[in-house]
Amino acid sequence: MAVYDAVITDMHDHYDRDLTFRRIIAESSNVGMVLAARKVDNADLYKTYRAFGFGKNPKTDFPGVSAGQLEEISDWDGVQEANITFGQGLFATGLQVVRAYGALEQRGILRTPHFLVDVVGDAEATAKTTAGFKKTSKAVSRKVSNTVTSMLKSVVSSGTGVEAAIEGFSVAGKTGTAEVVGDNGRYGDSTILSFCGWLDGSSSDLVCLVTMEGADASAESGEACGGVFKEIMEFSIDRYQIYPDSQEGK
């Protein structure tokens, strides 16, 4: 798909097909995302990215935390308007990605991830230090979150993330393929593959992100990272006695 002086392609050849938005997500169609996003105002798209924490410092207690980069909408050119819809044209840390998926798992509520649990022997210091981590914000409505979650289940049941499926559980997640910018400022052949997801409706709120850096451009993120996600979550199911169906507000 030609967009000004750029050509947008899919990682997988979809030929000439009509895809529903659910299938666009499930099959990771970049072209489909661009076409779908043209029905959305750029200001709303930017606002949603910000609501999910992209371009903002999460202010967590982890060394080296970063805000990533999400340019102001006034700086978007025609190409960036297109490629930002499928994840190019912005920078995000793994922590930001996990936080964003966590908002979907929490049915639209964005929380602040943190690592400090307790200041041993000092309850007052614990309460004071962790108070800021308890703040939440609303990324999207529960209805929208449920709709997107349903689409992410399709990624695992019949899309690019089938390797992440776990018998007896409803896995929601998404594969990712991020091209790495070289020293010349342009995307090269090296990629960062990923899979991020959770056990939807289960007794656990765990969100797991698996990334593989320096992968060859021909590698498949579902095969490379989906299987690792499955192993990690199956271990977690046993370790934390996670059961598939929870009635706790899911």
Secondary structure as GFF3:
##gff-version 3
##sequence-region A 1 250
A	DSSP	beta_strand	2	3	.	.	.	ID=ss1
A	DSSP	beta_strand	6	7	.	.	.	ID=ss2
A	DSSP	alpha_helix	21	26	.	.	.	ID=ss3
A	DSSP	alpha_helix	30	37	.	.	.	ID=ss4
A	DSSP	alpha_helix	42	51	.	.	.	ID=ss5
A	DSSP	three_ten_helix	73	75	.	.	.	ID=ss6
A	DSSP	alpha_helix	78	83	.	.	.	ID=ss7
A	DSSP	three_ten_helix	84	86	.	.	.	ID=ss8
A	DSSP	alpha_helix	94	105	.	.	.	ID=ss9
A	DSSP	beta_strand	109	111	.	.	.	ID=ss10
A	DSSP	alpha_helix	123	130	.	.	.	ID=ss11
A	DSSP	three_ten_helix	131	134	.	.	.	ID=ss12
A	DSSP	beta_strand	136	138	.	.	.	ID=ss13
A	DSSP	alpha_helix	142	158	.	.	.	ID=ss14
A	DSSP	three_ten_helix	162	164	.	.	.	ID=ss15
A	DSSP	beta_strand	170	181	.	.	.	ID=ss16
A	DSSP	beta_strand	187	200	.	.	.	ID=ss17
A	DSSP	beta_strand	207	215	.	.	.	ID=ss18
A	DSSP	alpha_helix	221	221	.	.	.	ID=ss19
A	DSSP	pi_helix	222	226	.	.	.	ID=ss20
A	DSSP	alpha_helix	227	239	.	.	.	ID=ss21
###
